[in-house]
Amino acid sequence: TFNANGGSGSIPSSITVKNGEMMPSISKGSITRSGYTFMGWYDNKDLTGDKVTSISNTVTGNKTYWAKWNENPSITGLTFTGFTGTYDANEHGVTVEGDLSNYTIKYSTDGTNYDLTESPKYTNVGKNTVYYKVTRDGYKDKTGNVEINISEATITEDMFKFEDETVTYDGKEHTIKNSGSGLTNATITLTVNKTNYTSLPKFTNAGTYKIDYKIEKANYTTRTGSATLTINKKAITVKAKDKTITYGDSLPTFDYEITKGSLVTGESLENINVSQLTKTTVGNYDITVSQSEGSNPNYNITFENGNFRIDMKEIT
């Protein structure tokens, strides 16, 4: 009977001994014990005395032989390192330092099936565990695991830098500043008063426009914020034209002129009200000018009165 003594494998139930042949080749792989090296067979369970290398063909009776095992030394001199850092679009896996010439290393993603000859590599954000097993003849297997931990990168101002913009109404479209270089395949949501835009919204009329933005991309932290576009009204001065008549003449038509600033090309003022005086006696009178409420919203108008003078009629 052969007692594997902690080992496992195929042990013959009987052998035939002829002419003192050697012990059966059980020591050469038919039984194994993880982390141990087979040292031979002994005829006592205390494993004392000399090991038995052959059986005489004159031996009679029941015999039991015990396997002797020596514990293998641990594998040293190898260092396994994972990765912890932010997403950089590069692949990251296990780094091994040390002399690998005498070792076999296998990797696993589940800690059970070590069927990978190279470390699995990861690019995208996530926390992944990589298991490894190092083997070498005569040594204990070395197992362990490391983490490949990739965290989200930051969308920086170098990529998207939205800034406030202030302009004066000129009849053209305007939007906020973006001095960033951009980020390929990023999703940008821009919102003004609950209306969403897929590109920077542009505005023409005077007013204040708060543009909220949200920038999203896989492997990056979502960035949010807002910037304001201010289109100031264009300043002009509107003055009632001065009028002079002689007493007894017909009343003139009262109108206005722009004395400072100018209108955007192609535009005209609407609902400007000039007082139509009906004075007929000699004197100086103010000609007032104003606009109806809500008119000309893109202009900041300063109104100036004109002078209506009725001179004395000269007679001889």
SVG drawing of the C-alpha trace seen along z (x, -y; Angstrom):
<svg xmlns="http://www.w3.org/2000/svg" viewBox="-53 -152 72 166">
<polyline fill="none" stroke="black" stroke-width="0.4" points="0.0,0.0 1.2,-3.5 0.2,-6.3 0.5,-9.7 0.7,-11.4 -1.0,-14.6 -0.4,-14.3 -2.9,-13.5 -3.0,-11.7 -3.0,-8.2 -1.5,-5.5 -1.4,-1.9 -3.4,0.6 -0.7,3.3 2.6,3.8 4.6,6.8 8.1,7.1 10.7,9.0 14.3,9.4 14.4,6.5 13.2,3.8 13.1,0.1 10.1,-1.5 7.4,-2.5 7.8,-5.8 5.1,-7.4 7.5,-10.1 7.6,-11.4 4.3,-13.2 1.7,-10.6 1.1,-12.2 1.7,-15.8 1.3,-18.0 1.0,-21.7 4.0,-23.6 6.0,-20.5 8.7,-18.4 8.5,-14.6 11.5,-13.2 10.9,-9.5 9.1,-6.6 9.7,-5.4 8.6,-2.2 7.3,-3.9 4.9,-6.8 7.5,-8.7 9.6,-8.8 12.7,-7.8 15.7,-5.9 16.6,-5.6 14.2,-6.0 13.2,-2.9 14.4,-2.9 13.7,0.7 11.8,3.7 13.4,7.2 11.5,10.0 11.9,12.0 9.8,9.7 6.6,11.2 3.5,9.9 1.6,6.7 3.8,3.6 2.9,-0.1 5.1,-2.9 4.7,-6.6 5.6,-9.5 7.9,-12.1 7.5,-15.7 9.6,-18.8 7.9,-22.1 9.1,-24.3 10.6,-27.7 8.6,-30.8 9.2,-32.7 10.9,-36.1 12.4,-38.9 9.3,-39.7 7.2,-42.8 3.7,-43.2 2.3,-46.7 -1.1,-47.8 -2.2,-51.3 -4.1,-54.1 -4.6,-57.3 -6.9,-59.3 -8.0,-58.4 -5.4,-59.2 -6.6,-57.1 -3.6,-54.7 -3.8,-51.0 -2.8,-50.1 -2.1,-46.6 0.2,-44.9 3.8,-45.9 6.3,-43.2 9.8,-44.0 12.5,-41.4 14.3,-38.6 11.6,-36.7 13.8,-34.2 13.0,-31.2 9.4,-31.9 6.1,-31.3 3.4,-33.9 -0.3,-33.4 -3.1,-36.0 -6.7,-35.8 -9.7,-38.2 -11.7,-36.0 -9.0,-34.5 -9.9,-31.0 -8.9,-30.5 -5.3,-31.5 -5.3,-31.2 -3.8,-34.5 -0.1,-34.7 -0.1,-38.5 -1.7,-40.9 -5.2,-42.2 -5.1,-45.9 -7.7,-48.5 -8.2,-51.9 -11.6,-53.1 -12.6,-54.4 -13.3,-51.6 -11.8,-49.5 -10.6,-46.1 -8.8,-43.4 -6.1,-41.3 -5.0,-38.1 -1.6,-36.5 0.1,-33.1 3.8,-32.6 5.2,-29.1 8.7,-27.7 9.9,-24.1 10.8,-23.4 9.1,-26.5 5.7,-27.3 3.3,-29.0 3.0,-32.7 -0.4,-34.2 -1.8,-37.6 -3.8,-40.4 -3.5,-44.1 -5.9,-46.8 -6.1,-48.7 -8.1,-51.7 -8.7,-54.4 -10.7,-57.4 -12.4,-60.1 -10.3,-62.8 -11.2,-66.5 -12.6,-68.6 -10.3,-71.6 -10.5,-75.2 -7.9,-74.4 -10.6,-72.3 -13.7,-74.4 -13.4,-77.9 -16.8,-79.7 -16.6,-83.3 -18.9,-86.3 -19.2,-88.5 -20.4,-92.1 -21.1,-93.9 -23.2,-96.8 -26.1,-96.2 -25.0,-96.3 -27.6,-94.2 -25.3,-91.1 -25.4,-87.8 -23.3,-87.3 -22.6,-84.6 -20.4,-84.0 -16.7,-83.4 -15.2,-79.9 -11.4,-80.0 -10.9,-76.3 -9.3,-73.9 -12.3,-71.5 -12.7,-67.8 -13.4,-65.2 -16.8,-63.6 -17.9,-65.6 -21.6,-66.2 -22.4,-69.8 -25.8,-70.8 -26.5,-74.6 -29.6,-76.0 -31.2,-79.4 -34.5,-79.8 -35.1,-76.1 -34.5,-75.9 -31.7,-73.5 -29.2,-74.0 -26.6,-71.7 -24.3,-74.5 -23.6,-78.0 -26.8,-80.0 -26.5,-83.3 -28.5,-86.4 -29.0,-89.7 -31.2,-92.0 -30.2,-93.9 -30.6,-92.0 -28.9,-89.8 -28.7,-86.1 -27.5,-83.6 -26.3,-80.4 -26.0,-77.3 -23.7,-74.6 -23.1,-70.9 -20.2,-69.1 -20.2,-65.3 -17.9,-62.6 -17.2,-59.0 -14.3,-58.8 -14.5,-62.4 -16.2,-64.2 -19.2,-66.1 -18.5,-69.9 -21.3,-72.4 -21.4,-76.2 -22.8,-79.3 -21.7,-82.4 -23.6,-85.5 -23.9,-87.4 -24.8,-91.0 -25.9,-93.0 -26.1,-96.7 -28.4,-99.1 -26.9,-101.3 -26.8,-104.9 -28.1,-107.7 -29.4,-111.2 -32.7,-112.2 -33.4,-115.9 -36.5,-117.7 -35.5,-119.9 -35.5,-123.7 -38.1,-125.6 -38.5,-129.3 -41.4,-131.1 -42.6,-134.7 -45.8,-135.7 -48.7,-134.9 -46.9,-132.2 -48.3,-128.7 -47.3,-126.3 -44.4,-124.0 -44.3,-120.2 -42.3,-119.3 -39.9,-116.4 -36.6,-115.1 -33.0,-114.2 -30.3,-112.0 -27.5,-114.3 -25.3,-111.7 -24.6,-108.1 -26.3,-106.4 -28.7,-103.7 -27.7,-100.2 -27.7,-100.2 -31.1,-99.5 -33.0,-100.3 -35.2,-103.1 -36.8,-104.4 -40.4,-103.5 -43.1,-105.4 -41.2,-108.6 -43.5,-111.3 -42.7,-114.9 -45.1,-117.6 -47.0,-119.4 -47.3,-122.9 -50.1,-125.1 -48.7,-128.3 -49.4,-131.4 -48.2,-134.2 -44.6,-135.6 -42.3,-133.8 -40.0,-130.8 -41.5,-127.4 -40.1,-123.9 -40.6,-121.2 -40.7,-117.9 -39.8,-114.5 -40.5,-111.1 -41.3,-107.5 -44.1,-105.1 -43.5,-102.6 -41.6,-99.5 -40.5,-101.0 -36.9,-100.7 -35.7,-98.2 -32.2,-98.0 -31.5,-101.7 -30.8,-103.8 -32.2,-107.1 -31.6,-110.4 -34.2,-112.9 -33.5,-116.7 -36.1,-119.4 -36.0,-121.6 -36.9,-125.3 -39.9,-126.8 -39.5,-130.5 -42.2,-132.8 -40.6,-136.1 -42.4,-139.4 -43.7,-140.3 -42.0,-143.4 -44.2,-146.0 -43.6,-149.5"/>
</svg>
